[in-house]
Amino acid sequence: MSLCKVVVVGDEGVGKSALVRRFTSGMFVEEFSVLPNTKNQKIHFVGSRRTKFEICEFSDLSAFQVNNTAKPEITESEQIMSKKITDVLISADAFLLCFSISSRLSLFTAVTYWVPSLTTLSPSTPIVLVGCKSDMRTVHSQAHACVSSQQALAMSKQSGAVMYVETSAKTSDKSTASAFEVAALACLGQFSTISTTPMIASS
C-alpha cells in the first residue's frame, strides 16, 4: 500500500474543509468547525493502487512565518506550534491549493501569496490548484462573479501548478476524489512541475 501525505491549503471559507470531509466521509456539511492540527486519513484506490492518504489542512501560515522573523518576543508555545506546522508542511508529498470558484480574490491570493510561500518552504513538493464550489456557476446570482475554467487554468499554468482540478463537495463525490487522486499521482512522480501543462480533471 502506498502512503500519500497531502496538505490542503488556501484562504478561509474557500471550501477546503468541505472538500476533505466529502472525500474522507462521503458527507457534505455546509458549515462546521475544524480542529487545529487534525490529521484525516482515508484508504482509497488510485487506479489499481491501494493508497493511504494522510490529510492535514491549513488556512494560515502565520505560525510558520513567525518562526522565520527571528523576533525576540516569540514565545516558546509559538515556537513549538511553528515547528509542528513546519514539519507537516515539509513532509507533505503534495499540496492541494484551494480557492473558491465564486471568488476571484481567492484565486489571486492563491497565486500571489500561497504559491510563493509554499515553493519557498518546499520547492520540490508538487502543487495541485483546486477550484472549489464549482456548483456556484449554476447559481444565477453568482454566475457573473465566478472564475471561468479557462481563467483558472491560465493562472494555474502561470503559477507552475502540476494540474488544475475543479470540484464541488456539495454535488460530486467524483470531483473531490479526483483532486486527491491527482495529488497521489503527483506523489508518485506521474506529473512534472516543469514539463506538464496543467489540465482540468473532469467533475
Stockholm file with secondary structure:
# STOCKHOLM 1.0

chainA/1-203         MSLCKVVVVGDEGVGKSALVRRFTSGMFVEEFSVLPNTKNQKIHFVGSRRTKFEICEFSDLSAFQVNNTAKPEITESEQIMSKKITDVLISADAFLLCFSISSRLSLFTAVTYWVPSLTTLSPSTPIVLVGCKSDMRTVHSQAHACVSSQQALAMSKQSGAVMYVETSAKTSDKSTASAFEVAALACLGQFSTISTTPMIASS
#=GR chainA/1-203 SS CEEEEEEEECCTTSSHHHHHHHHHHSCCCSSCCCCTTCCEEEEEEETTEEEEEEEEEESCCHHHHHHTTTCTTCCHHHHHHHHHHHHHHHTCSEEEEEEETTCHHHHHHIIIIIHHHHHHHCTTSCEEEEEECGGGGGSHHHHTTSCCHHHHHHHHHHHTCSEEEECCTTTCHHHHHHHHHHHHHHHTTCSCTTTCCCCEECC
#=GC SS_cons         CEEEEEEEECCTTSSHHHHHHHHHHSCCCSSCCCCTTCCEEEEEEETTEEEEEEEEEESCCHHHHHHTTTCTTCCHHHHHHHHHHHHHHHTCSEEEEEEETTCHHHHHHIIIIIHHHHHHHCTTSCEEEEEECGGGGGSHHHHTTSCCHHHHHHHHHHHTCSEEEECCTTTCHHHHHHHHHHHHHHHTTCSCTTTCCCCEECC
//
